[in-house]
Amino acid sequence: MFKKNFVWGAATAAYQIEGGAYAADKGLNGWDVGSATKGRIFNGHSGDVGCDHYHRFKEDVALMKEIGLKAYRFSVNWARLLPEGTGKISEDGKRFYLELLEELKKAEIEPWMTLFHWDHPYALYLRGGWLSPESSDWFASYAKICGELFGKYCNHFILINEPQVFLGEGHSAGKHAPFLELPAGEVMRCAHNVLLGCGKAEKILRGLLPDVKIGTAQALWPFLPTSEEDYEFAKRETFACHEDFGSVNYYTDPLLFGHYPEEFALWQGENGFSYPERDMDIIKSKLDFYGVNTYSGDYIEREGDSFRRVTVPPSDPLTDMRWTVHPDSLYYGARYVWDRYRLPVVYTENGVALTEWKDLNGEINDDCRIDFLKRYLRSLHRAAQEAEIDGYFYWSLLDNFEWAEGFSKKFGLIHVDYDTLERTPKKSAGFYKRVIETNGEEIFK
């Protein structure tokens, strides 16, 4: 089975579940402001109320305990804690997260705290956002406050979630907050400031918390070989420069090796991006685990010196996100990052959105989610025979606000009625409970 002390958890993000957008003295973030603009979010949805976790966190922790979670990955809403992004701490925001951590402690669930999951304070956006040369210091100061306030309860910190997405979708494609379409060179500048912030935060947290465990959570949609003979080819293409912002190594090589991948140098130069070499000494960090978020991948075949994506047959299953169901993405993705970085791998997100609803008995019999979990966890177990795999977090604990898709996509182990906010564990929650209790044996039944 999986290794002893394997971490079985579930994950959420602050803006997607908390609600309480205008509670007490909370500041606005980019999603609070941006979702109000017509046409950006499905059916005009917003996270103003979300799942109302802000008021219902005790109920949610009780459900986590019922499922048997060993760990819970969640994020801090930066503007809830620091309404202006810097400076004065909100006593209400501080109280909320301390009470959540106390509740997790009582339930014997280990907190894994993500510092930044896409909800950048609007006050800092008005001062230049991630383009500002001050932005890395803003983030480092925020990380210091989180370490000082929450380090007593929390030993695992994830610095940043999916820079591939909040930079690519939010600063290049204009589809996520802050809904910008910047030139590539300016997106590179934002990415560099994010990395500087991570490097500074890592060093600050280690100075505050001697036993702290630090990582990042990277979005990985790997290229998959159609045969094991093409393993090295598919791995090379996964880490190659395709002149977009989706690569994991663009953000991880600087943190671990102290330089950008050589494959990206020409692209950077063509877009006028440069930086002082001394920055890399700040960025280079010690990470304790490699967090990776994977939902699927693309099979590819050689085509001369390049490749082509294998066409997905009409009979192959697609999720409600229209993503392919490719369990091998966990096996090959874990091997790729283990080969390159030799850090313990933790799947910080993996899950499936399905079209589902309560039946006439008031139950959600999400058998396809159970099937998805079996397939993907079997793939992860296979990877664990060849790489060091330390944990798995299902995305998501609750049905929630799925960014530009609003509330139209349901990833949760727990159903949320958005009219009444009633929580109902799905059939998959019971299955996942048995997976945790058996340390994975359940996936082979």
CORTA-V465926 format. One record per residue. N is the residue number from 1. SS is DSSP state (alpha for helix, beta for strand, coil for the rest). D_CENTER is the distance of its C-alpha to the mean C-alpha in Angstrom with 2 decimals. Layout:
{{N,SS,D_CENTER} {N,SS,D_CENTER}}
//
This chain:
{{1,coil,25.71} {2,coil,22.54} {3,coil,23.30} {4,coil,24.60} {5,coil,22.12} {6,coil,19.23} {7,beta,16.28} {8,beta,15.80} {9,beta,13.30} {10,beta,11.31} {11,beta,8.27} {12,coil,8.44} {13,coil,7.99} {14,alpha,11.35} {15,alpha,12.55} {16,alpha,11.85} {17,alpha,14.04} {18,coil,16.11} {19,coil,18.76} {20,coil,21.49} {21,coil,20.92} {22,coil,24.42} {23,coil,25.07} {24,coil,27.23} {25,coil,26.66} {26,coil,22.96} {27,coil,22.48} {28,coil,21.15} {29,beta,17.94} {30,alpha,17.51} {31,alpha,16.42} {32,alpha,19.36} {33,alpha,21.66} {34,alpha,20.42} {35,coil,20.14} {36,coil,23.84} {37,coil,24.90} {38,coil,26.34} {39,coil,24.92} {40,coil,21.37} {41,coil,19.83} {42,alpha,21.09} {43,alpha,24.32} {44,alpha,23.82} {45,coil,21.26} {46,coil,19.55} {47,coil,17.50} {48,coil,20.66} {49,coil,21.08} {50,coil,17.96} {51,coil,18.33} {52,coil,20.30} {53,alpha,18.36} {54,alpha,19.92} {55,alpha,23.23} {56,alpha,22.39} {57,alpha,20.12} {58,alpha,23.00} {59,alpha,23.33} {60,alpha,19.66} {61,alpha,19.91} {62,alpha,23.13} {63,alpha,21.47} {64,alpha,18.89} {65,alpha,22.00} {66,alpha,23.78} {67,alpha,21.20} {68,coil,21.50} {69,coil,17.97} {70,coil,18.23} {71,beta,14.99} {72,beta,12.70} {73,beta,9.26} {74,beta,9.43} {75,beta,9.40} {76,coil,12.72} {77,coil,14.02} {78,alpha,15.65} {79,alpha,18.56} {80,alpha,19.28} {81,alpha,19.96} {82,coil,21.56} {83,coil,23.03} {84,coil,24.12} {85,coil,21.13} {86,coil,23.60} {87,coil,26.67} {88,coil,27.44} {89,coil,25.17} {90,coil,25.17} {91,alpha,26.89} {92,alpha,25.44} {93,alpha,21.81} {94,alpha,22.66} {95,alpha,24.41} {96,alpha,21.61} {97,alpha,19.07} {98,alpha,21.95} {99,alpha,23.12} {100,alpha,19.76} {101,alpha,19.71} {102,alpha,23.36} {103,alpha,22.78} {104,alpha,20.16} {105,alpha,22.72} {106,alpha,25.46} {107,coil,23.57} {108,coil,22.92} {109,coil,19.15} {110,beta,17.36} {111,beta,14.83} {112,beta,11.71} {113,beta,11.15} {114,beta,8.37} {115,coil,10.79} {116,coil,9.33} {117,coil,6.89} {118,coil,9.37} {119,coil,12.41} {120,coil,14.85} {121,beta,18.27} {122,alpha,20.81} {123,alpha,23.50} {124,alpha,21.87} {125,alpha,21.42} {126,coil,25.18} {127,coil,25.72} {128,coil,24.09} {129,alpha,20.33} {130,alpha,18.63} {131,alpha,21.93} {132,coil,23.85} {133,coil,25.04} {134,coil,24.49} {135,alpha,20.75} {136,alpha,19.85} {137,alpha,22.31} {138,alpha,20.93} {139,alpha,17.51} {140,alpha,19.41} {141,alpha,21.60} {142,alpha,18.84} {143,alpha,17.31} {144,alpha,20.91} {145,alpha,21.41} {146,alpha,18.39} {147,alpha,19.77} {148,alpha,23.23} {149,alpha,22.53} {150,alpha,20.07} {151,coil,20.72} {152,coil,23.45} {153,coil,21.09} {154,coil,17.88} {155,coil,17.98} {156,beta,14.35} {157,beta,12.43} {158,beta,9.12} {159,beta,10.42} {160,beta,7.94} {161,beta,4.45} {162,coil,5.49} {163,alpha,9.11} {164,alpha,10.29} {165,alpha,9.46} {166,alpha,10.43} {167,alpha,13.30} {168,alpha,14.34} {169,alpha,14.16} {170,alpha,14.82} {171,alpha,17.36} {172,alpha,18.88} {173,coil,18.94} {174,coil,19.23} {175,coil,17.30} {176,coil,14.66} {177,coil,15.54} {178,coil,17.62} {179,coil,19.02} {180,coil,20.65} {181,coil,22.24} {182,coil,23.00} {183,coil,24.90} {184,alpha,23.04} {185,alpha,24.60} {186,alpha,23.28} {187,alpha,19.67} {188,alpha,20.31} {189,alpha,21.64} {190,alpha,18.53} {191,alpha,16.43} {192,alpha,19.12} {193,alpha,19.02} {194,alpha,15.28} {195,alpha,16.16} {196,alpha,19.24} {197,alpha,17.41} {198,alpha,15.20} {199,alpha,18.47} {200,alpha,20.34} {201,alpha,17.89} {202,alpha,17.81} {203,alpha,21.58} {204,alpha,22.00} {205,alpha,19.96} {206,alpha,21.95} {207,alpha,25.10} {208,alpha,24.43} {209,coil,23.12} {210,coil,24.91} {211,coil,23.07} {212,coil,19.50} {213,beta,16.78} {214,beta,14.32} {215,beta,11.51} {216,beta,8.61} {217,beta,5.34} {218,beta,6.82} {219,beta,7.04} {220,coil,10.34} {221,coil,12.88} {222,coil,15.81} {223,beta,19.46} {224,beta,21.34} {225,beta,24.99} {226,coil,27.60} {227,coil,29.42} {228,alpha,28.85} {229,alpha,31.31} {230,alpha,28.83} {231,alpha,26.04} {232,alpha,26.56} {233,alpha,26.91} {234,alpha,23.62} {235,alpha,21.83} {236,alpha,23.66} {237,alpha,22.67} {238,alpha,18.95} {239,coil,19.30} {240,coil,21.95} {241,coil,22.03} {242,coil,21.99} {243,coil,22.27} {244,coil,18.98} {245,coil,15.76} {246,coil,13.71} {247,coil,14.58} {248,coil,12.64} {249,alpha,15.93} {250,alpha,16.59} {251,alpha,14.06} {252,alpha,14.55} {253,alpha,18.33} {254,alpha,19.19} {255,alpha,17.39} {256,alpha,19.02} {257,alpha,22.14} {258,coil,22.97} {259,coil,23.38} {260,coil,21.84} {261,coil,22.31} {262,alpha,25.91} {263,alpha,25.09} {264,alpha,23.70} {265,alpha,26.68} {266,alpha,28.84} {267,alpha,26.23} {268,alpha,25.63} {269,alpha,29.41} {270,alpha,30.13} {271,coil,27.97} {272,coil,29.66} {273,coil,26.80} {274,coil,28.04} {275,coil,27.31} {276,coil,29.34} {277,coil,29.09} {278,alpha,28.97} {279,alpha,25.46} {280,alpha,24.28} {281,alpha,25.79} {282,alpha,23.59} {283,alpha,20.37} {284,coil,21.12} {285,coil,19.51} {286,coil,19.59} {287,coil,16.35} {288,coil,16.78} {289,coil,14.07} {290,beta,11.91} {291,beta,8.34} {292,beta,7.62} {293,beta,5.88} {294,coil,9.24} {295,coil,11.19} {296,coil,14.39} {297,coil,16.42} {298,beta,19.81} {299,beta,23.04} {300,beta,25.23} {301,beta,28.91} {302,beta,30.89} {303,beta,32.91} {304,coil,35.06} {305,coil,33.03} {306,beta,30.07} {307,beta,28.43} {308,beta,27.99} {309,beta,25.36} {310,coil,26.92} {311,coil,27.71} {312,coil,26.19} {313,coil,29.21} {314,coil,29.65} {315,coil,29.82} {316,coil,26.30} {317,coil,23.92} {318,beta,21.29} {319,coil,18.67} {320,coil,18.92} {321,coil,16.44} {322,coil,19.14} {323,coil,17.01} {324,beta,19.08} {325,coil,19.06} {326,coil,19.10} {327,coil,18.53} {328,alpha,19.65} {329,alpha,16.34} {330,alpha,15.18} {331,alpha,18.58} {332,alpha,18.92} {333,alpha,15.41} {334,alpha,15.80} {335,alpha,19.32} {336,alpha,18.57} {337,alpha,16.25} {338,alpha,18.62} {339,alpha,21.56} {340,alpha,20.40} {341,alpha,18.92} {342,coil,20.42} {343,coil,17.70} {344,coil,16.83} {345,beta,13.92} {346,beta,11.42} {347,beta,9.46} {348,beta,6.41} {349,beta,5.99} {350,beta,9.27} {351,coil,11.56} {352,coil,14.11} {353,coil,15.45} {354,coil,19.20} {355,coil,22.18} {356,coil,23.57} {357,coil,25.65} {358,coil,27.82} {359,coil,30.98} {360,coil,34.43} {361,coil,34.04} {362,coil,30.95} {363,coil,28.71} {364,coil,25.64} {365,coil,26.47} {366,coil,23.33} {367,alpha,24.79} {368,alpha,22.82} {369,alpha,19.54} {370,alpha,21.46} {371,alpha,22.63} {372,alpha,19.17} {373,alpha,18.09} {374,alpha,21.35} {375,alpha,21.05} {376,alpha,17.54} {377,alpha,18.23} {378,alpha,21.60} {379,alpha,20.07} {380,alpha,17.86} {381,alpha,21.09} {382,alpha,22.88} {383,alpha,20.47} {384,coil,21.01} {385,coil,24.65} {386,coil,24.03} {387,coil,21.07} {388,coil,19.93} {389,beta,17.19} {390,beta,16.51} {391,beta,14.15} {392,beta,12.24} {393,beta,10.01} {394,beta,10.82} {395,beta,8.87} {396,coil,10.40} {397,coil,13.11} {398,beta,14.73} {399,coil,15.49} {400,coil,14.23} {401,coil,14.17} {402,coil,12.38} {403,alpha,12.67} {404,alpha,15.67} {405,alpha,16.44} {406,coil,17.20} {407,coil,17.96} {408,coil,19.19} {409,coil,16.50} {410,coil,16.39} {411,coil,13.64} {412,coil,14.78} {413,coil,16.86} {414,beta,18.71} {415,beta,20.44} {416,beta,20.79} {417,coil,23.97} {418,coil,23.18} {419,coil,26.92} {420,coil,27.60} {421,coil,24.12} {422,coil,25.40} {423,beta,23.00} {424,beta,24.03} {425,beta,22.48} {426,coil,22.52} {427,alpha,24.30} {428,alpha,21.07} {429,alpha,20.47} {430,alpha,23.83} {431,alpha,23.07} {432,alpha,19.88} {433,alpha,22.10} {434,alpha,24.59} {435,alpha,22.10} {436,alpha,21.21} {437,alpha,24.92} {438,coil,26.00} {439,coil,23.26} {440,coil,22.72} {441,alpha,26.35} {442,alpha,25.82} {443,alpha,23.99} {444,alpha,27.30} {445,coil,29.50}}
//
